[in-house]
Amino acid sequence: MTLRPLFVTQVYESTLAGSAGFEAFNAELADACRMLAAEDQAGRLWCREHGYRGYTSYGSLTDLPVRMPEFAELKRHLDRHAIAYAKALNFDLARKPRLDNLWVNILKPGGGHTGHIHPHAFLSGTVYVEVPDGASALKLEDPRLPMMMARPGVQADAPEAERPFVYLAPQPGTVLMWESWLRHEVPPNAAKAERISISFNYA
Ligand SMILES: [Fe+2]
């Protein structure tokens, strides 16, 4: 018997934690995120109006790599990861993936982000800065679910690639990327402290 794994969804996982000076760089990122949360009035208003428990710069700031050197350095790292991922996906690209947007997420305990996709981009991802004990994993969803009308559920010990939902638990420095059409979710943050991450889109 031969089984061919066709139409495979490749999720990219790497880390910044191995690079020289990572601890200091990660601490600078955390400080930069908290500074934005304290000073970005438009962002705080956006979070209040949209019921975001914590702070995100998503609705207010689109120029973080130009605005602050920490995010410029992060962009240099992420550009390399995006190129590696696009290559691994065998994409036939006329030019390098371009960072379209990058935004900060500080999730308070109990805060989450319901299932969504990222339109107008082709690669999306998140780099994790502070992940306290009990902090939310990233929940990924099988993109074929809407078409699985009569499909039985799978056994509890089914391999990861066969499950309808997969939870990836990040560490500080973890870089996760996926294709932007892949639905994902951040379940409520069960940690007692803030979970800090930075998300991004490549177009
Ligand atoms: Fe997202």
Residues whose N, C-alpha, C, O or C-beta is under 5 A from the ligand:
A	BS01	LIG	none
